[in-house]
């Protein structure tokens, strides 16, 4: 069954567009739903979909991604000979109304879509050979789920001077897994049930934004199971760090005064001299308190200090 057309995006404002996006899970939300996004956690996405937090305003990279979308599409058509056409509608899955998509282009005369991207030179290794970053792979599979298409092209301009385009075939197993993940997530949205918090930077930042200051009150918890898990996680981390440092030292002992170590012609490690310049803040504070104070960046933070010695064994 073909996708349903919800609304023509040319006829609505950005605010109206955001309101439509809150009514479902879009293709750019798929990675966050699955916990595969570097920029947004499932918790952050849940706050947006439940109207408790506004989506971030597009940053500089997002702005240029939108601005250069047409350039990427034109280059794709030039190199492939295919004709790509804009789809100016928010599309909806015919069976799962919460599954929506606002796709970049469709290939004229074929049931095939096109996603246009730009990315930094620092991320070029993510695009070499047949590789496609997981968030974008999930985004394209989400689009294929909504539209019913069997193939999706992705074209990317890397660092402003490298161009890749790759075909992504429909993966039915992955799509079914993605539908299950998104259905479970949307149930959390509809029931206002908070998803489990993960350890991502996104979740940490949002908690700091939501609860920036303490009010001096206390809470009596029902059990200490989370503290037990934290204690065990910290012990495992400490053991892993000790093992890592031991392995580093064993390699250093093999290198002695050598600055580079190779195996089978491959550079495995370097151990070189470098200058480590640091400001002596203690001395600066004592001898030049005026300068220290002038450059002191002071702000209020909430420091979390678990008392794990109080956790029963």
N, C-alpha and C positions, 0 to 999 in steps of 0.2 A: 504493500500500500504506500502511496506517495505521502510525503510530509504535508502537514497542514500549514497554511500561511496565517499567522496570527495578526500581524500588523506590518504595514509598509513603514520602514524606518525613515524614509524621506519626509513623511508627513508628521513626525513627532519630534519633540524637543529632547535634549539629552536627559532631562529629569524624567520625562515620560518613558524614555528608553530604559533608564535605570529601574523604574517601577515595573516595567515588563520583565526585566531580568530577574527581579526578586520573586517572580511567580514560577520560576523553574530553575533547573540546572543547565547552564549553557555549556558550550564546548570548551570555553576557557576555564570553566569551573571543574572539569573532569579530573584534572591532575590533583587539585586540592582535595576533592572528594576522596580520592584514592590514597591520600597521604604522600603523593609523589611530587608536590610542588615545593620549590625552594623559596618561593615568595609568600605563600599563603597556606596556613594550616587548616585542617577541617574545622577547628574551633572558630577561626577567623571567618571562614566562609559561612558557618552556621549563624554567627552574629549578624552578618550582612543579610542573609536570607530571612532571618526573623525580625529584621528592622531595628536591631539593637545597636548597629554600627553602620556608618556610611562607608561605601567603598572608597579606597584611596583615590585621590585625584591622579590622573595620568602623569607620570614623571617625564623626564627628558627623553629617556630611551623609548617609552611608550609613544610619546609625541612623534618622534622621528619614525617609529615603526608604522604609525598611521599615515604620516605624510608620504613615506616612501612606498606604501603599499602598491600604488598604481605603477610606480617605476619597476618594482619587482614583477608585477603581473605582465607589464609590457615586455620585459626582458624574457620572461618565461615563454610568451607567445612567439617572440622572435626566434628563440633557440629551438623550440619544439615544432613550430608550425601550427600549433593548436590555437583555437580561438577561445578565450576565456571571457565570460560575461558576468557582470555584477549581479548579485541576488539581493535586492533591497528589501528583504523581508525577514522577520523573525519567524523561523520555522518550528514546527512542533511535531513530535513523534505521534503517529496515528493511534498508538495504543497506550503510551505512557505520557500523559499530558504535562508532567513536570519535566520532561526531557525536551529541551529546546536548543536551537542553534541559530546563530547569525553568521552564515558562512561568507567567506571573502568572494569567491568566484565559483562558477560552474563551467565545465567545458561544453561548448556548444555542440549539440548533436550527439552527446554521450551522457550516460549516467555516471559522471565522474566530477569530482570537485577539485578545488585548488585552494590551498592555504598559503598566504604570502607572509614572510617573516624577514626581519632584520636582526642581526646580532653582532656582538662585539668580537673583535679580533682575538681577544683572550679566550673565547669559547670555540675557536675554530676546530679544535680536536674533536668536539662533540659531533661534527658534521662530516668528518672524513670517511672515505669508503662508503659503506652502505648504512652508516649510523644515522639515526634520528633520535634526538633527545626524548626521553620517556614522556615528559609533559606534552610534547607536540604529537607524539605517536598516539597518546590517549585522546588528545583533542580531535585528531583526524578520525579515529575509530568512533568517537562519539558522533561526529558529523555523519559518518556512514550509517550509524544506527538510526539517526533521525531521518535521513533522506532515503535510506534503502540502497544507496549507491554501492558499487562493488569495488571501487578504486578511488584513491584520493592522491592528488599530487601535492607536494610541498616544495616551495621554492624559497630560498633564503639568500639574502645578501649579507656576507660576512665581512665586517670591518670596512665596509664601503668599497671593497675592491675584489672580493671573491664571490662567485655566484654558483650555487648548487641547486639542482632540482632533482627530486626523487619521487618514485611512485610507491605508494603504500597500499598493498592489497587489503581487502576486507578480511578481518580475522574474526570469524563468528564466535569462537570460544572466548576470545578476549572481549568481544562486544557483550556477550551474555554475562560474563563476570563483571563488566563495567556497569551494566544495567542493574545487577544485583546490588553492587556497592552504592550506586546512586539512589536506588529505591530505598535502601536502608537509611541513607542519609536524609532523603526527603521526608521519611517518616519522622525522623528526629526534628526536622523543621516544623512539620505540621503539628506535632505533639508538644513542641517547645521543650524537648528533652535535650539537654546539653550533651554533645559528644565527648568522649574521653579526651582529656588534654594530653598532647604529646610534648616531646622535649624540643620542639622546633623553636627557632629564634622568633618566628612569628607569634607563637603562643605566649612566649615570655614577654615580648614587647606589649602585646595586647593586655595581658594581666596588669602590667605596669601602668598602662593608659587607663584601664577601667578602675583600678584601685591605687591611685598614686600616693595617697596618704592614709596612715592609720588614725583611728579615732580614740585609741586608748582602751577600747573594750576588750573582752576576752570571749572565747568560744570553748565550750566543753564538747569534745568529740566523742562519738559513740564507741570507737575502737581505735587501735593504734596500728592497724594493718599496713597503712601506707607508709608509716614511719619504719616498720619492719622491712618493707620492701626497699625503702630508701637506704636503710642501714646496709642491707645485703648488696645493693647496687654499688654503694660507695666502697665496700670491702672488695667487691669484684673489680671495680675500677682501679683501686690501689694496687691490687695484685697484678692486674694487666699492665699498669704503668711500670711497676717494678720489673716485670718480665721484659717489657719493651726496652727499658734502660739497660738491662743486663745484656740483651742481644746487641744493642748499640755498642756497648763497651767491648764485647767479644769481637765485633767487626773492627773497631778501632785498634784492638790489640794485634789483629792480623795486618792492618795497614801500617802500623808503627809510624814512620816519618813520611810515608807516601801520601800524596794529596788526592789521588784518584784510585778507585778500585774498579776493575773490569772483570766480567765473566763472559766467556764465549764471545768476546769482541764488543760486549755491551757495557756501557758505563753504569755501574751499580751504585756508586756513592762517591762523594767528594768530602775531603776534610782539609779545608784550607784556612790560612790565617786571614783575619779581617779585623779592622779597627772597630772597637766597641766604644762609642762616645756617648756618655750619659751626663745629664746635669745632676750635680750633687744638691738635691733639693733641701737637705738638712742644713748644709752650709749656707746656701742662698737665703734660707729663711732666717738664719741667725745673723749673718753679716749684712744682708741687704733686704730687710723685711719689707721695705717700700716697694721694691721691684717684685718680690715674691707675691705681695698682696695685689699688686696691679695686674699680674698675669694669672692669678689664682681663679680657676673656673669652679665656682661653688654652686651646688644645687642640692636639693633635698631628694634623697632616694630612700626606698624601703629595702632594708637588708634582711634577707631571710636566713635565719640561723636555727636549724633543727637541733634539738637536744637529744641526740641519739643514744646517749648513755642512759637516758631514762626509759628506753624501750626494753621491755622484758624479753629475756632470751627464750 
